[in-house]
Amino acid sequence: MYVDHGELPITTGDRTTAVTTRFMKGVDKRATITKGWSDFFRQAQMKKGQAYAFGFKCTSKGLRLIVYSI
C-alpha cells in the first residue's frame, strides 16, 4: 500500500457478500480497518470459532481483500 488511508473492498470467497471498508496505515506500516468490518462480518454471517483465510489481491482498481471460509 502506497497510501496511508483509503477504501478497501472486501468480498467473500464465493462473492455473495461485498462491502467497502475504510483503512488507515499506522506509523509502524501496519494497516487497520477502521470502518465497515462489523458490517461485513454480519452480512457474511461469519462465526466465532470458524477458520478463515484472508487473501489480498492487487487489481487495476486497487487493493482488495477476499475472505475465504475454510
PQR file with spaces between the fields and no chain letter, atoms N, CA, C, O and H, PARSE charges and radii, in Angstrom:
ATOM       1  N    MET     1       0.840   -1.172    0.000 -0.4000 1.5000
ATOM       2  CA   MET     1       0.000    0.000    0.000 -0.0000 2.0000
ATOM       3  C    MET     1       0.886    1.235    0.000  0.5500 1.7000
ATOM       4  O    MET     1       1.794    1.372    0.820 -0.5500 1.4000
ATOM       5  N    TYR     2       0.609    2.107   -0.913 -0.4000 1.5000
ATOM       6  CA   TYR     2       1.406    3.311   -1.029 -0.0000 2.0000
ATOM       7  C    TYR     2       0.734    4.530   -0.401  0.5500 1.7000
ATOM       8  O    TYR     2       1.339    5.598   -0.308 -0.5500 1.4000
ATOM       9  H    TYR     2      -0.128    1.996   -1.579  0.4000 1.0000
ATOM      10  N    VAL     3      -0.507    4.369    0.025 -0.4000 1.5000
ATOM      11  CA   VAL     3      -1.230    5.470    0.654 -0.0000 2.0000
ATOM      12  C    VAL     3      -1.404    5.167    2.133  0.5500 1.7000
ATOM      13  O    VAL     3      -1.280    4.016    2.551 -0.5500 1.4000
ATOM      14  H    VAL     3      -0.998    3.501   -0.051  0.4000 1.0000
ATOM      15  N    ASP     4      -1.692    6.196    2.933 -0.4000 1.5000
ATOM      16  CA   ASP     4      -1.830    5.966    4.365 -0.0000 2.0000
ATOM      17  C    ASP     4      -3.275    5.790    4.825  0.5500 1.7000
ATOM      18  O    ASP     4      -3.521    5.529    6.003 -0.5500 1.4000
ATOM      19  H    ASP     4      -1.793    7.132    2.594  0.4000 1.0000
ATOM      20  N    HIS     5      -4.230    5.930    3.910 -0.4000 1.5000
ATOM      21  CA   HIS     5      -5.635    5.665    4.217 -0.0000 2.0000
ATOM      22  C    HIS     5      -6.412    5.540    2.913  0.5500 1.7000
ATOM      23  O    HIS     5      -5.934    5.942    1.851 -0.5500 1.4000
ATOM      24  H    HIS     5      -4.030    6.142    2.953  0.4000 1.0000
ATOM      25  N    GLY     6      -7.616    4.978    3.005 -0.4000 1.5000
ATOM      26  CA   GLY     6      -8.441    4.852    1.807 -0.0000 2.0000
ATOM      27  C    GLY     6      -9.500    3.778    1.948  0.5500 1.7000
ATOM      28  O    GLY     6      -9.781    3.296    3.046 -0.5500 1.4000
ATOM      29  H    GLY     6      -8.004    4.652    3.867  0.4000 1.0000
ATOM      30  N    GLU     7     -10.077    3.416    0.829 -0.4000 1.5000
ATOM      31  CA   GLU     7     -11.123    2.398    0.801 -0.0000 2.0000
ATOM      32  C    GLU     7     -10.516    1.036    0.517  0.5500 1.7000
ATOM      33  O    GLU     7      -9.551    0.912   -0.236 -0.5500 1.4000
ATOM      34  H    GLU     7      -9.849    3.808   -0.063  0.4000 1.0000
ATOM      35  N    LEU     8     -11.106    0.009    1.139 -0.4000 1.5000
ATOM      36  CA   LEU     8     -10.666   -1.365    0.923 -0.0000 2.0000
ATOM      37  C    LEU     8     -11.895   -2.236    0.690  0.5500 1.7000
ATOM      38  O    LEU     8     -12.603   -2.561    1.643 -0.5500 1.4000
ATOM      39  H    LEU     8     -11.890    0.110    1.751  0.4000 1.0000
ATOM      40  N    PRO     9     -12.164   -2.620   -0.548 -0.5600 1.5000
ATOM      41  CA   PRO     9     -13.286   -3.517   -0.817  0.2800 2.0000
ATOM      42  C    PRO     9     -12.980   -4.914   -0.249  0.5500 1.7000
ATOM      43  O    PRO     9     -11.882   -5.440   -0.428 -0.5500 1.4000
ATOM      44  N    ILE    10     -13.963   -5.498    0.433 -0.4000 1.5000
ATOM      45  CA   ILE    10     -13.830   -6.850    0.975 -0.0000 2.0000
ATOM      46  C    ILE    10     -14.968   -7.690    0.416  0.5500 1.7000
ATOM      47  O    ILE    10     -16.124   -7.268    0.423 -0.5500 1.4000
ATOM      48  H    ILE    10     -14.855   -5.070    0.579  0.4000 1.0000
ATOM      49  N    THR    11     -14.633   -8.886   -0.068 -0.4000 1.5000
ATOM      50  CA   THR    11     -15.647   -9.816   -0.552 -0.0000 2.0000
ATOM      51  C    THR    11     -15.413  -11.188    0.060  0.5500 1.7000
ATOM      52  O    THR    11     -14.312  -11.505    0.510 -0.5500 1.4000
ATOM      53  H    THR    11     -13.694   -9.229   -0.074  0.4000 1.0000
ATOM      54  N    THR    12     -16.457  -11.987    0.069 -0.4000 1.5000
ATOM      55  CA   THR    12     -16.302  -13.375    0.480 -0.0000 2.0000
ATOM      56  C    THR    12     -15.770  -14.167   -0.709  0.5500 1.7000
ATOM      57  O    THR    12     -15.908  -13.743   -1.856 -0.5500 1.4000
ATOM      58  H    THR    12     -17.352  -11.729   -0.297  0.4000 1.0000
ATOM      59  N    GLY    13     -15.167  -15.310   -0.434 -0.4000 1.5000
ATOM      60  CA   GLY    13     -14.596  -16.135   -1.487 -0.0000 2.0000
ATOM      61  C    GLY    13     -15.612  -16.576   -2.518  0.5500 1.7000
ATOM      62  O    GLY    13     -15.276  -16.761   -3.688 -0.5500 1.4000
ATOM      63  H    GLY    13     -15.055  -15.654    0.498  0.4000 1.0000
ATOM      64  N    ASP    14     -16.862  -16.748   -2.089 -0.4000 1.5000
ATOM      65  CA   ASP    14     -17.907  -17.145   -3.037 -0.0000 2.0000
ATOM      66  C    ASP    14     -18.616  -15.941   -3.666  0.5500 1.7000
ATOM      67  O    ASP    14     -19.562  -16.101   -4.439 -0.5500 1.4000
ATOM      68  H    ASP    14     -17.135  -16.598   -1.139  0.4000 1.0000
ATOM      69  N    ARG    15     -18.155  -14.755   -3.331 -0.4000 1.5000
ATOM      70  CA   ARG    15     -18.641  -13.481   -3.875 -0.0000 2.0000
ATOM      71  C    ARG    15     -20.099  -13.178   -3.553  0.5500 1.7000
ATOM      72  O    ARG    15     -20.739  -12.408   -4.269 -0.5500 1.4000
ATOM      73  H    ARG    15     -17.387  -14.626   -2.704  0.4000 1.0000
ATOM      74  N    THR    16     -20.633  -13.771   -2.488 -0.4000 1.5000
ATOM      75  CA   THR    16     -22.020  -13.492   -2.121 -0.0000 2.0000
ATOM      76  C    THR    16     -22.152  -12.227   -1.283  0.5500 1.7000
ATOM      77  O    THR    16     -23.242  -11.665   -1.179 -0.5500 1.4000
ATOM      78  H    THR    16     -20.113  -14.397   -1.907  0.4000 1.0000
ATOM      79  N    THR    17     -21.055  -11.777   -0.686 -0.4000 1.5000
ATOM      80  CA   THR    17     -21.082  -10.579    0.148 -0.0000 2.0000
ATOM      81  C    THR    17     -19.940   -9.664   -0.262  0.5500 1.7000
ATOM      82  O    THR    17     -18.805  -10.109   -0.431 -0.5500 1.4000
ATOM      83  H    THR    17     -20.170  -12.234   -0.771  0.4000 1.0000
ATOM      84  N    ALA    18     -20.248   -8.385   -0.419 -0.4000 1.5000
ATOM      85  CA   ALA    18     -19.224   -7.396   -0.748 -0.0000 2.0000
ATOM      86  C    ALA    18     -19.504   -6.110    0.018  0.5500 1.7000
ATOM      87  O    ALA    18     -20.621   -5.594   -0.009 -0.5500 1.4000
ATOM      88  H    ALA    18     -21.170   -8.023   -0.281  0.4000 1.0000
ATOM      89  N    VAL    19     -18.489   -5.598    0.700 -0.4000 1.5000
ATOM      90  CA   VAL    19     -18.611   -4.370    1.475 -0.0000 2.0000
ATOM      91  C    VAL    19     -17.347   -3.542    1.225  0.5500 1.7000
ATOM      92  O    VAL    19     -16.246   -4.088    1.147 -0.5500 1.4000
ATOM      93  H    VAL    19     -17.581   -6.018    0.722  0.4000 1.0000
ATOM      94  N    THR    20     -17.512   -2.230    1.102 -0.4000 1.5000
ATOM      95  CA   THR    20     -16.355   -1.355    1.001 -0.0000 2.0000
ATOM      96  C    THR    20     -16.077   -0.786    2.382  0.5500 1.7000
ATOM      97  O    THR    20     -16.934   -0.141    2.986 -0.5500 1.4000
ATOM      98  H    THR    20     -18.406   -1.787    1.165  0.4000 1.0000
ATOM      99  N    THR    21     -14.873   -1.031    2.872 -0.4000 1.5000
ATOM     100  CA   THR    21     -14.473   -0.568    4.200 -0.0000 2.0000
ATOM     101  C    THR    21     -13.461    0.561    4.058  0.5500 1.7000
ATOM     102  O    THR    21     -13.047    0.909    2.953 -0.5500 1.4000
ATOM     103  H    THR    21     -14.177   -1.555    2.382  0.4000 1.0000
ATOM     104  N    ARG    22     -13.075    1.120    5.188 -0.4000 1.5000
ATOM     105  CA   ARG    22     -12.038    2.147    5.228 -0.0000 2.0000
ATOM     106  C    ARG    22     -10.865    1.605    6.023  0.5500 1.7000
ATOM     107  O    ARG    22     -11.051    0.848    6.975 -0.5500 1.4000
ATOM     108  H    ARG    22     -13.411    0.837    6.086  0.4000 1.0000
ATOM     109  N    PHE    23      -9.654    1.991    5.635 -0.4000 1.5000
ATOM     110  CA   PHE    23      -8.469    1.580    6.369 -0.0000 2.0000
ATOM     111  C    PHE    23      -7.545    2.769    6.569  0.5500 1.7000
ATOM     112  O    PHE    23      -7.642    3.780    5.873 -0.5500 1.4000
ATOM     113  H    PHE    23      -9.503    2.606    4.861  0.4000 1.0000
ATOM     114  N    MET    24      -6.649    2.625    7.534 -0.4000 1.5000
ATOM     115  CA   MET    24      -5.582    3.603    7.702 -0.0000 2.0000
ATOM     116  C    MET    24      -4.310    2.850    8.044  0.5500 1.7000
ATOM     117  O    MET    24      -4.340    1.810    8.702 -0.5500 1.4000
ATOM     118  H    MET    24      -6.570    1.804    8.100  0.4000 1.0000
ATOM     119  N    LYS    25      -3.201    3.390    7.588 -0.4000 1.5000
ATOM     120  CA   LYS    25      -1.914    2.769    7.838 -0.0000 2.0000
ATOM     121  C    LYS    25      -1.206    3.563    8.932  0.5500 1.7000
ATOM     122  O    LYS    25      -1.103    4.788    8.859 -0.5500 1.4000
ATOM     123  H    LYS    25      -3.177    4.235    7.053  0.4000 1.0000
ATOM     124  N    GLY    26      -0.720    2.847    9.948 -0.4000 1.5000
ATOM     125  CA   GLY    26      -0.051    3.491   11.064 -0.0000 2.0000
ATOM     126  C    GLY    26       1.413    3.775   10.776  0.5500 1.7000
ATOM     127  O    GLY    26       1.931    3.425    9.716 -0.5500 1.4000
ATOM     128  H    GLY    26      -0.803    1.852   10.008  0.4000 1.0000
ATOM     129  N    VAL    27       2.072    4.412   11.733 -0.4000 1.5000
ATOM     130  CA   VAL    27       3.481    4.748   11.572 -0.0000 2.0000
ATOM     131  C    VAL    27       4.355    3.503   11.512  0.5500 1.7000
ATOM     132  O    VAL    27       5.469    3.549   10.989 -0.5500 1.4000
ATOM     133  H    VAL    27       1.651    4.696   12.595  0.4000 1.0000
ATOM     134  N    ASP    28       3.852    2.382   12.048 -0.4000 1.5000
ATOM     135  CA   ASP    28       4.605    1.123   12.013 -0.0000 2.0000
ATOM     136  C    ASP    28       4.340    0.336   10.728  0.5500 1.7000
ATOM     137  O    ASP    28       4.758   -0.816   10.610 -0.5500 1.4000
ATOM     138  H    ASP    28       2.947    2.344   12.473  0.4000 1.0000
ATOM     139  N    LYS    29       3.643    0.956    9.760 -0.4000 1.5000
ATOM     140  CA   LYS    29       3.351    0.386    8.434 -0.0000 2.0000
ATOM     141  C    LYS    29       2.275   -0.702    8.452  0.5500 1.7000
ATOM     142  O    LYS    29       2.028   -1.336    7.426 -0.5500 1.4000
ATOM     143  H    LYS    29       3.303    1.892    9.856  0.4000 1.0000
ATOM     144  N    ARG    30       1.635   -0.927    9.598 -0.4000 1.5000
ATOM     145  CA   ARG    30       0.537   -1.895    9.634 -0.0000 2.0000
ATOM     146  C    ARG    30      -0.766   -1.175    9.333  0.5500 1.7000
ATOM     147  O    ARG    30      -0.962   -0.030    9.739 -0.5500 1.4000
ATOM     148  H    ARG    30       1.836   -0.412   10.431  0.4000 1.0000
ATOM     149  N    ALA    31      -1.659   -1.855    8.619 -0.4000 1.5000
ATOM     150  CA   ALA    31      -2.949   -1.260    8.260 -0.0000 2.0000
ATOM     151  C    ALA    31      -4.029   -1.758    9.212  0.5500 1.7000
ATOM     152  O    ALA    31      -3.999   -2.902    9.666 -0.5500 1.4000
ATOM     153  H    ALA    31      -1.500   -2.785    8.289  0.4000 1.0000
ATOM     154  N    THR    32      -4.978   -0.883    9.503 -0.4000 1.5000
ATOM     155  CA   THR    32      -6.112   -1.201   10.366 -0.0000 2.0000
ATOM     156  C    THR    32      -7.394   -0.853    9.626  0.5500 1.7000
ATOM     157  O    THR    32      -7.523    0.239    9.073 -0.5500 1.4000
ATOM     158  H    THR    32      -5.002    0.046    9.134  0.4000 1.0000
ATOM     159  N    ILE    33      -8.339   -1.782    9.617 -0.4000 1.5000
ATOM     160  CA   ILE    33      -9.656   -1.489    9.049 -0.0000 2.0000
ATOM     161  C    ILE    33     -10.403   -0.670   10.087  0.5500 1.7000
ATOM     162  O    ILE    33     -10.637   -1.134   11.203 -0.5500 1.4000
ATOM     163  H    ILE    33      -8.234   -2.670   10.066  0.4000 1.0000
ATOM     164  N    THR    34     -10.775    0.543    9.722 -0.4000 1.5000
ATOM     165  CA   THR    34     -11.362    1.466   10.694 -0.0000 2.0000
ATOM     166  C    THR    34     -12.885    1.538   10.624  0.5500 1.7000
ATOM     167  O    THR    34     -13.533    1.838   11.627 -0.5500 1.4000
ATOM     168  H    THR    34     -10.585    0.920    8.815  0.4000 1.0000
ATOM     169  N    LYS    35     -13.456    1.271    9.471 -0.4000 1.5000
ATOM     170  CA   LYS    35     -14.917    1.324    9.321 -0.0000 2.0000
ATOM     171  C    LYS    35     -15.374    0.231    8.384  0.5500 1.7000
ATOM     172  O    LYS    35     -14.722   -0.035    7.374 -0.5500 1.4000
ATOM     173  H    LYS    35     -12.929    1.027    8.656  0.4000 1.0000
ATOM     174  N    GLY    36     -16.480   -0.404    8.702 -0.4000 1.5000
ATOM     175  CA   GLY    36     -17.105   -1.341    7.790 -0.0000 2.0000
ATOM     176  C    GLY    36     -16.877   -2.819    8.088  0.5500 1.7000
ATOM     177  O    GLY    36     -17.602   -3.663    7.562 -0.5500 1.4000
ATOM     178  H    GLY    36     -17.010   -0.188    9.523  0.4000 1.0000
ATOM     179  N    TRP    37     -15.875   -3.161    8.932 -0.4000 1.5000
ATOM     180  CA   TRP    37     -15.603   -4.574    9.189 -0.0000 2.0000
ATOM     181  C    TRP    37     -16.794   -5.244    9.860  0.5500 1.7000
ATOM     182  O    TRP    37     -17.155   -6.360    9.487 -0.5500 1.4000
ATOM     183  H    TRP    37     -15.286   -2.475    9.360  0.4000 1.0000
ATOM     184  N    SER    38     -17.409   -4.596   10.837 -0.4000 1.5000
ATOM     185  CA   SER    38     -18.540   -5.225   11.531 -0.0000 2.0000
ATOM     186  C    SER    38     -19.714   -5.435   10.573  0.5500 1.7000
ATOM     187  O    SER    38     -20.444   -6.418   10.702 -0.5500 1.4000
ATOM     188  H    SER    38     -17.116   -3.690   11.140  0.4000 1.0000
ATOM     189  N    ASP    39     -19.903   -4.532    9.620 -0.4000 1.5000
ATOM     190  CA   ASP    39     -20.950   -4.717    8.599 -0.0000 2.0000
ATOM     191  C    ASP    39     -20.649   -5.955    7.760  0.5500 1.7000
ATOM     192  O    ASP    39     -21.537   -6.766    7.497 -0.5500 1.4000
ATOM     193  H    ASP    39     -19.310   -3.733    9.515  0.4000 1.0000
ATOM     194  N    PHE    40     -19.391   -6.096    7.341 -0.4000 1.5000
ATOM     195  CA   PHE    40     -19.003   -7.266    6.558 -0.0000 2.0000
ATOM     196  C    PHE    40     -19.175   -8.543    7.370  0.5500 1.7000
ATOM     197  O    PHE    40     -19.724   -9.526    6.873 -0.5500 1.4000
ATOM     198  H    PHE    40     -18.669   -5.437    7.554  0.4000 1.0000
ATOM     199  N    PHE    41     -18.709   -8.533    8.613 -0.4000 1.5000
ATOM     200  CA   PHE    41     -18.795   -9.700    9.495 -0.0000 2.0000
ATOM     201  C    PHE    41     -20.247  -10.168    9.623  0.5500 1.7000
ATOM     202  O    PHE    41     -20.533  -11.363    9.552 -0.5500 1.4000
ATOM     203  H    PHE    41     -18.263   -7.734    9.017  0.4000 1.0000
ATOM     204  N    ARG    42     -21.152   -9.211    9.812 -0.4000 1.5000
ATOM     205  CA   ARG    42     -22.575   -9.529    9.979 -0.0000 2.0000
ATOM     206  C    ARG    42     -23.197  -10.011    8.658  0.5500 1.7000
ATOM     207  O    ARG    42     -23.897  -11.024    8.639 -0.5500 1.4000
ATOM     208  H    ARG    42     -20.919   -8.241    9.869  0.4000 1.0000
ATOM     209  N    GLN    43     -22.948   -9.295    7.563 -0.4000 1.5000
ATOM     210  CA   GLN    43     -23.558   -9.650    6.278 -0.0000 2.0000
ATOM     211  C    GLN    43     -23.034  -10.987    5.747  0.5500 1.7000
ATOM     212  O    GLN    43     -23.773  -11.737    5.109 -0.5500 1.4000
ATOM     213  H    GLN    43     -22.380   -8.472    7.578  0.4000 1.0000
ATOM     214  N    ALA    44     -21.771  -11.279    6.009 -0.4000 1.5000
ATOM     215  CA   ALA    44     -21.189  -12.539    5.543 -0.0000 2.0000
ATOM     216  C    ALA    44     -21.527  -13.693    6.478  0.5500 1.7000
ATOM     217  O    ALA    44     -21.174  -14.841    6.207 -0.5500 1.4000
ATOM     218  H    ALA    44     -21.171  -10.669    6.528  0.4000 1.0000
ATOM     219  N    GLN    45     -22.204  -13.390    7.570 -0.4000 1.5000
ATOM     220  CA   GLN    45     -22.607  -14.383    8.576 -0.0000 2.0000
ATOM     221  C    GLN    45     -21.395  -15.176    9.082  0.5500 1.7000
ATOM     222  O    GLN    45     -21.445  -16.398    9.221 -0.5500 1.4000
ATOM     223  H    GLN    45     -22.490  -12.458    7.791  0.4000 1.0000
ATOM     224  N    MET    46     -20.311  -14.448    9.351 -0.4000 1.5000
ATOM     225  CA   MET    46     -19.110  -15.076    9.894 -0.0000 2.0000
ATOM     226  C    MET    46     -19.389  -15.489   11.336  0.5500 1.7000
ATOM     227  O    MET    46     -20.170  -14.849   12.040 -0.5500 1.4000
ATOM     228  H    MET    46     -20.270  -13.455    9.238  0.4000 1.0000
ATOM     229  N    LYS    47     -18.748  -16.553   11.755 -0.4000 1.5000
ATOM     230  CA   LYS    47     -18.992  -17.087   13.096 -0.0000 2.0000
ATOM     231  C    LYS    47     -17.689  -17.190   13.874  0.5500 1.7000
ATOM     232  O    LYS    47     -16.656  -17.578   13.328 -0.5500 1.4000
ATOM     233  H    LYS    47     -18.113  -17.073   11.184  0.4000 1.0000
ATOM     234  N    LYS    48     -17.747  -16.838   15.150 -0.4000 1.5000
ATOM     235  CA   LYS    48     -16.590  -17.015   16.023 -0.0000 2.0000
ATOM     236  C    LYS    48     -16.275  -18.498   16.113  0.5500 1.7000
ATOM     237  O    LYS    48     -17.177  -19.327   16.235 -0.5500 1.4000
ATOM     238  H    LYS    48     -18.586  -16.522   15.593  0.4000 1.0000
ATOM     239  N    GLY    49     -14.992  -18.829   16.053 -0.4000 1.5000
ATOM     240  CA   GLY    49     -14.572  -20.221   16.116 -0.0000 2.0000
ATOM     241  C    GLY    49     -14.368  -20.855   14.755  0.5500 1.7000
ATOM     242  O    GLY    49     -13.692  -21.878   14.647 -0.5500 1.4000
ATOM     243  H    GLY    49     -14.260  -18.156   15.954  0.4000 1.0000
ATOM     244  N    GLN    50     -14.942  -20.266   13.707 -0.4000 1.5000
ATOM     245  CA   GLN    50     -14.753  -20.754   12.346 -0.0000 2.0000
ATOM     246  C    GLN    50     -13.406  -20.254   11.831  0.5500 1.7000
ATOM     247  O    GLN    50     -13.005  -19.137   12.157 -0.5500 1.4000
ATOM     248  H    GLN    50     -15.491  -19.435   13.794  0.4000 1.0000
ATOM     249  N    ALA    51     -12.702  -21.054   11.036 -0.4000 1.5000
ATOM     250  CA   ALA    51     -11.418  -20.645   10.463 -0.0000 2.0000
ATOM     251  C    ALA    51     -11.645  -19.929    9.127  0.5500 1.7000
ATOM     252  O    ALA    51     -12.479  -20.339    8.320 -0.5500 1.4000
ATOM     253  H    ALA    51     -13.028  -21.962   10.771  0.4000 1.0000
ATOM     254  N    TYR    52     -10.889  -18.854    8.915 -0.4000 1.5000
ATOM     255  CA   TYR    52     -10.981  -18.076    7.692 -0.0000 2.0000
ATOM     256  C    TYR    52      -9.577  -17.821    7.149  0.5500 1.7000
ATOM     257  O    TYR    52      -8.621  -17.694    7.913 -0.5500 1.4000
ATOM     258  H    TYR    52     -10.211  -18.521    9.571  0.4000 1.0000
ATOM     259  N    ALA    53      -9.465  -17.749    5.841 -0.4000 1.5000
ATOM     260  CA   ALA    53      -8.219  -17.372    5.182 -0.0000 2.0000
ATOM     261  C    ALA    53      -8.446  -16.010    4.523  0.5500 1.7000
ATOM     262  O    ALA    53      -9.496  -15.758    3.933 -0.5500 1.4000
ATOM     263  H    ALA    53     -10.242  -17.852    5.220  0.4000 1.0000
ATOM     264  N    PHE    54      -7.452  -15.151    4.635 -0.4000 1.5000
ATOM     265  CA   PHE    54      -7.551  -13.799    4.102 -0.0000 2.0000
ATOM     266  C    PHE    54      -6.551  -13.648    2.965  0.5500 1.7000
ATOM     267  O    PHE    54      -5.359  -13.896    3.142 -0.5500 1.4000
ATOM     268  H    PHE    54      -6.598  -15.356    5.114  0.4000 1.0000
ATOM     269  N    GLY    55      -7.038  -13.242    1.803 -0.4000 1.5000
ATOM     270  CA   GLY    55      -6.171  -13.052    0.650 -0.0000 2.0000
ATOM     271  C    GLY    55      -6.296  -11.640    0.120  0.5500 1.7000
ATOM     272  O    GLY    55      -7.397  -11.115   -0.048 -0.5500 1.4000
ATOM     273  H    GLY    55      -8.007  -13.040    1.659  0.4000 1.0000
ATOM     274  N    PHE    56      -5.151  -11.037   -0.142 -0.4000 1.5000
ATOM     275  CA   PHE    56      -5.142   -9.707   -0.748 -0.0000 2.0000
ATOM     276  C    PHE    56      -4.884   -9.851   -2.235  0.5500 1.7000
ATOM     277  O    PHE    56      -4.091  -10.689   -2.665 -0.5500 1.4000
ATOM     278  H    PHE    56      -4.257  -11.464   -0.006  0.4000 1.0000
ATOM     279  N    LYS    57      -5.563   -9.027   -3.012 -0.4000 1.5000
ATOM     280  CA   LYS    57      -5.417   -9.080   -4.466 -0.0000 2.0000
ATOM     281  C    LYS    57      -5.236   -7.650   -4.980  0.5500 1.7000
ATOM     282  O    LYS    57      -6.026   -6.759   -4.665 -0.5500 1.4000
ATOM     283  H    LYS    57      -6.208   -8.346   -2.663  0.4000 1.0000
ATOM     284  N    CYS    58      -4.203   -7.451   -5.763 -0.4000 1.5000
ATOM     285  CA   CYS    58      -3.985   -6.157   -6.411 -0.0000 2.0000
ATOM     286  C    CYS    58      -4.620   -6.210   -7.792  0.5500 1.7000
ATOM     287  O    CYS    58      -4.295   -7.079   -8.601 -0.5500 1.4000
ATOM     288  H    CYS    58      -3.562   -8.175   -6.019  0.4000 1.0000
ATOM     289  N    THR    59      -5.515   -5.288   -8.054 -0.4000 1.5000
ATOM     290  CA   THR    59      -6.189   -5.223   -9.349 -0.0000 2.0000
ATOM     291  C    THR    59      -5.964   -3.840   -9.948  0.5500 1.7000
ATOM     292  O    THR    59      -5.355   -2.973   -9.321 -0.5500 1.4000
ATOM     293  H    THR    59      -5.779   -4.582   -7.398  0.4000 1.0000
ATOM     294  N    SER    60      -6.451   -3.647  -11.146 -0.4000 1.5000
ATOM     295  CA   SER    60      -6.341   -2.331  -11.772 -0.0000 2.0000
ATOM     296  C    SER    60      -7.140   -1.282  -10.997  0.5500 1.7000
ATOM     297  O    SER    60      -6.885   -0.084  -11.121 -0.5500 1.4000
ATOM     298  H    SER    60      -6.946   -4.352  -11.655  0.4000 1.0000
ATOM     299  N    LYS    61      -8.107   -1.738  -10.197 -0.4000 1.5000
ATOM     300  CA   LYS    61      -8.913   -0.822   -9.382 -0.0000 2.0000
ATOM     301  C    LYS    61      -8.323   -0.616   -7.993  0.5500 1.7000
ATOM     302  O    LYS    61      -8.858    0.168   -7.209 -0.5500 1.4000
ATOM     303  H    LYS    61      -8.314   -2.711  -10.096  0.4000 1.0000
ATOM     304  N    GLY    62      -7.235   -1.303   -7.678 -0.4000 1.5000
ATOM     305  CA   GLY    62      -6.594   -1.146   -6.370 -0.0000 2.0000
ATOM     306  C    GLY    62      -6.601   -2.427   -5.574  0.5500 1.7000
ATOM     307  O    GLY    62      -6.901   -3.502   -6.093 -0.5500 1.4000
ATOM     308  H    GLY    62      -6.800   -1.939   -8.315  0.4000 1.0000
ATOM     309  N    LEU    63      -6.267   -2.297   -4.313 -0.4000 1.5000
ATOM     310  CA   LEU    63      -6.169   -3.440   -3.411 -0.0000 2.0000
ATOM     311  C    LEU    63      -7.545   -3.917   -2.993  0.5500 1.7000
ATOM     312  O    LEU    63      -8.439   -3.110   -2.742 -0.5500 1.4000
ATOM     313  H    LEU    63      -6.022   -1.423   -3.892  0.4000 1.0000
ATOM     314  N    ARG    64      -7.718   -5.248   -2.916 -0.4000 1.5000
ATOM     315  CA   ARG    64      -8.967   -5.858   -2.473 -0.0000 2.0000
ATOM     316  C    ARG    64      -8.637   -6.926   -1.458  0.5500 1.7000
ATOM     317  O    ARG    64      -7.550   -7.502   -1.503 -0.5500 1.4000
ATOM     318  H    ARG    64      -6.991   -5.904   -3.120  0.4000 1.0000
ATOM     319  N    LEU    65      -9.547   -7.205   -0.547 -0.4000 1.5000
ATOM     320  CA   LEU    65      -9.394   -8.277    0.436 -0.0000 2.0000
ATOM     321  C    LEU    65     -10.484   -9.309    0.179  0.5500 1.7000
ATOM     322  O    LEU    65     -11.660   -8.968    0.054 -0.5500 1.4000
ATOM     323  H    LEU    65     -10.430   -6.737   -0.511  0.4000 1.0000
ATOM     324  N    ILE    66     -10.082  -10.573    0.101 -0.4000 1.5000
ATOM     325  CA   ILE    66     -11.035  -11.660   -0.107 -0.0000 2.0000
ATOM     326  C    ILE    66     -10.951  -12.578    1.110  0.5500 1.7000
ATOM     327  O    ILE    66      -9.863  -13.002    1.501 -0.5500 1.4000
ATOM     328  H    ILE    66      -9.126  -10.850    0.203  0.4000 1.0000
ATOM     329  N    VAL    67     -12.109  -12.882    1.707 -0.4000 1.5000
ATOM     330  CA   VAL    67     -12.161  -13.718    2.901 -0.0000 2.0000
ATOM     331  C    VAL    67     -12.793  -15.048    2.539  0.5500 1.7000
ATOM     332  O    VAL    67     -13.923  -15.107    2.054 -0.5500 1.4000
ATOM     333  H    VAL    67     -12.993  -12.537    1.390  0.4000 1.0000
ATOM     334  N    TYR    68     -12.038  -16.125    2.788 -0.4000 1.5000
ATOM     335  CA   TYR    68     -12.489  -17.485    2.493 -0.0000 2.0000
ATOM     336  C    TYR    68     -12.782  -18.230    3.780  0.5500 1.7000
ATOM     337  O    TYR    68     -11.973  -18.194    4.707 -0.5500 1.4000
ATOM     338  H    TYR    68     -11.120  -16.077    3.182  0.4000 1.0000
ATOM     339  N    SER    69     -13.912  -18.901    3.858 -0.4000 1.5000
ATOM     340  CA   SER    69     -14.212  -19.794    4.974 -0.0000 2.0000
ATOM     341  C    SER    69     -13.539  -21.133    4.681  0.5500 1.7000
ATOM     342  O    SER    69     -13.727  -21.707    3.608 -0.5500 1.4000
ATOM     343  H    SER    69     -14.569  -18.930    3.105  0.4000 1.0000
ATOM     344  N    ILE    70     -12.755  -21.626    5.640 -0.4000 1.5000
ATOM     345  CA   ILE    70     -12.059  -22.889    5.398 -0.0000 2.0000
ATOM     346  C    ILE    70     -12.460  -23.938    6.416  0.5500 1.7000
ATOM     347  O    ILE    70     -11.972  -25.066    6.365 -0.5500 1.4000
ATOM     348  H    ILE    70     -12.602  -21.160    6.511  0.4000 1.0000
